[in-house]
C-alpha cells in the first residue's frame, strides 16, 4: 500500500528524512497556532500506514501537538526491506522470533533517525517530543525507548498482540527495553484485542521496577479481535481524554 494513494489529504505535508542509506517519506502535520510546538512521532503497524490511522493522527493534532508520521523502511513505498522478507523461519519457532527482533531493530533505527530529523525542525520544540505507535508501531516505540532518553514519554496502542504469544525473543527484547527506559509509558488495548498479554506483562515489569506508567484495557471495540486491535484509529472516543491528560502531564 502506497502512502500517496491512500493519504492524498496528507500529501501537502510530505517530508523526507534520512535513515542509514535510505531516504524515507513521512508526513509532518502541524496544529493550529504558533510554534515551536510539542510533538508526537507516530509509528504505524506491520501493514504500514493505513487509512484507519487517520482519525487517531488527527486526534493527536487536535490536542495541540505536531504529529510526525514517520514511515519506516519497506513500508508504504519506502525503500529498504519489508520485515516479512527478513522473517523466513516457521511462525512461532525460536528462529522466527530472533529474525523478527532483528528486523524490528532495523526499523527502530528509523524511529531514532526520525527523532533526529524532527529535532532539527524550527517549528518543533525538541525538548517536548513523545513517541506513540500502534501494533508493531507500539513495539518499535518500546524498543526505541530502550535506546534513547530523548523522548519525554511513550504510548503503545495495542502493542504486539498478534505476535506476542509466538515470539519469545520479542517478549525478551521488549522487557529488556522496559528495564532500560527512563520514560513514562502508557500501555493501552481494547478488551477484544487478539491478546492482552503485552499490556499485562509489560505493565507488570514497569510496576516491578516502580517506573511511571499507566495501563488501560478499554471496553471491546466492534465484535472481532481485529476491530479491537484497531483501537488507535477506530477507538478515539475510548482513549482521547486519557491520552490527552497523559501527554499534558509529561510534555
C-alpha positions in Angstrom: 0.0 0.0 0.0 1.5 3.3 -1.0 1.1 6.4 1.1 0.5 8.7 -1.9 -2.6 6.6 -2.9 -4.3 6.5 0.5 -3.3 9.7 2.1 -3.9 12.4 -0.5 -5.1 14.8 2.2 -1.7 14.4 3.8 0.4 14.9 0.7 0.9 18.7 1.2 2.7 17.7 4.4 5.1 15.1 2.9 8.7 15.3 4.1 11.8 13.1 3.6 14.1 12.1 6.4 17.4 10.1 6.2 18.0 6.8 8.0 21.1 4.8 7.2 21.3 4.8 3.4 17.6 5.3 2.9 15.6 8.5 2.2 12.3 7.8 3.9 9.0 9.5 3.4 6.8 10.8 6.2 4.2 13.4 7.0 4.6 16.4 9.3 1.3 17.8 10.4 1.2 20.9 12.5 -1.5 22.1 14.8 -3.2 25.5 14.6 -1.2 28.3 16.3 2.3 29.5 16.6 5.3 27.2 17.1 7.6 25.8 18.2 5.2 23.0 19.0 5.4 20.0 21.3 5.3 16.9 19.1 4.3 13.2 18.8 6.1 10.9 16.5 3.6 8.3 15.3 4.7 4.8 14.3 2.4 2.7 12.2 1.8 -1.0 12.4 3.1 -4.1 10.5 0.9 -3.4 7.5 2.2 0.2 7.1 0.2 3.4 7.4 -3.5 2.6 6.9 -6.5 4.8 6.2 -7.9 3.7 9.5 -5.0 5.5 11.2 -6.2 8.9 10.1 -8.7 9.5 12.9 -6.0 8.8 15.6 -3.5 11.1 13.9 -6.0 13.9 13.6 -7.0 13.4 17.3 -3.4 13.9 18.4 -3.1 17.1 16.3 -6.4 18.4 17.8 -4.8 18.1 21.2 -2.3 20.8 20.1 0.7 18.6 19.0 2.6 18.4 15.8 2.4 14.9 14.6 5.3 13.4 12.6 4.0 10.3 10.8 7.4 8.7 10.2 7.0 5.8 7.7 9.7 3.2 8.2 11.8 1.2 5.7 10.0 -1.1 3.4 6.5 0.3 4.2 4.2 2.4 2.0 6.6 2.5 -0.9 9.6 3.4 1.1 13.0 1.9 0.2 14.5 -0.9 2.1 13.4 -4.5 3.0 10.0 -5.2 4.3 10.1 -7.0 7.6 8.3 -10.1 6.2 11.2 -10.6 3.7 13.5 -10.9 6.7 11.5 -13.4 8.6 11.7 -16.8 6.8 11.6 -19.3 9.7 8.4 -21.1 10.6 6.0 -18.9 12.6 6.4 -19.5 16.3 9.9 -21.0 16.1 12.8 -19.6 18.2 14.5 -18.7 14.9 11.5 -16.7 13.7 11.5 -14.7 17.0 15.1 -13.8 16.5 14.6 -12.8 12.9 11.7 -10.7 13.9 13.6 -8.8 16.5 16.5 -8.2 14.1 14.0 -6.8 11.5 12.4 -4.6 14.1 15.7 -3.4 15.4 16.4 -2.1 11.9 13.0 -0.3 11.9 13.8 1.1 15.3 16.9 2.7 13.7 14.4 4.6 11.5 12.5 5.7 14.6 15.6 7.2 16.1 16.5 8.8 12.8 13.1 10.4 12.6 13.7 11.9 16.1 17.0 13.4 14.9 15.3 14.9 11.9 12.3 16.3 13.8 14.5 17.9 16.5 16.2 19.9 13.8 12.9 21.5 12.5 12.4 25.1 13.6 8.7 24.7 14.2 9.2 21.9 16.8 10.2 22.1 20.4 13.0 19.5 20.6 12.6 19.1 24.4 8.9 18.2 24.2 8.6 15.1 21.9 6.7 11.9 22.7 6.6 8.7 20.8 3.5 6.7 20.1 2.8 3.7 18.0 0.1 1.2 17.1 0.6 -2.6 16.9 4.2 -3.1 15.6 4.5 0.6 15.9 3.9 0.1 19.7 6.8 -2.5 19.6 9.3 -0.1 18.0 8.1 2.6 20.4 9.2 0.5 23.3 12.4 -0.7 21.6 13.3 2.9 20.8 12.7 4.0 24.4 15.3 1.5 25.5 17.9 3.1 23.3 17.4 6.8 24.0 16.1 9.1 26.8 15.5 12.0 24.4 11.7 11.3 24.2 9.6 12.6 27.0 7.0 9.8 27.1 5.8 6.8 25.2 2.4 5.3 24.2 1.8 1.8 22.9 -1.6 1.3 21.3 -2.5 -2.4 21.0 1.2 -3.5 21.2 2.2 -6.8 19.5 -1.0 -8.6 20.4 -0.9 -10.9 17.4 2.8 -11.7 17.7 3.5 -11.8 21.4 2.4 -15.4 22.1 4.5 -16.7 19.2 7.8 -14.9 19.7 9.6 -15.3 23.0 12.6 -13.4 21.6 10.4 -10.4 21.0 9.0 -10.6 24.6 12.5 -10.7 26.0 13.6 -7.7 23.8 10.7 -5.6 24.9 11.0 -6.4 28.6 14.7 -5.5 28.3 13.7 -2.2 26.9 11.3 -1.6 29.7 14.1 -2.3 32.1 16.4 0.3 30.4 14.0 3.1 29.6 13.5 6.1 32.0 10.4 7.2 30.1 6.9 7.3 31.5 4.7 4.9 29.4 1.0 4.5 28.7 0.0 0.9 27.5 -3.5 0.5 26.2 -5.6 -2.1 24.4 -9.3 -2.9 23.8 -10.7 -5.8 25.7 -11.3 -7.8 22.5 -7.8 -7.4 21.0 -6.0 -10.6 20.0 -4.1 -11.0 23.2 -3.9 -8.7 26.3 -0.6 -10.3 27.5 1.6 -7.5 26.1 -0.1 -4.9 28.4 -0.3 -7.2 31.4 3.3 -8.4 31.2 5.0 -5.2 30.2 2.8 -3.3 32.7 3.9 -5.8 35.4 7.5 -5.1 34.6 7.0 -1.4 34.8 5.3 -1.9 38.2 8.0 -4.2 39.5 10.6 -1.6 38.7 8.5 1.2 40.1 8.7 3.2 36.9 6.0 5.7 35.9 3.4 4.1 33.7 -0.3 3.6 33.1 -2.2 0.6 31.7 -5.7 0.6 30.4 -7.9 -2.1 29.0 -10.8 -0.4 27.3 -14.2 -2.0 26.5 -14.4 -4.1 23.4 -14.3 -2.2 20.1 -16.5 -3.8 17.5 -17.0 -7.6 17.5 -13.8 -9.1 16.3 -10.2 -9.2 17.6 -9.0 -7.3 14.5 -11.5 -4.5 15.3 -10.3 -4.4 18.8 -6.7 -4.3 17.6 -7.5 -1.1 15.6 -8.2 1.0 18.7 -5.8 3.8 17.6 -7.9 4.8 14.7 -11.3 3.2 15.5 -11.5 3.9 19.2 -10.5 7.5 19.6 -13.5 8.1 21.8 -12.2 5.4 24.1 -8.7 6.9 24.7 -8.8 10.6 23.8 -9.3 12.0 27.3 -6.8 9.7 28.9 -4.1 10.2 26.2 -4.6 14.0 26.3 -4.1 14.0 30.1 -1.1 11.7 29.9 0.7 13.9 27.3 -0.2 17.1 29.1 1.4 15.6 32.3 4.6 14.6 30.7 5.1 17.1 27.9 
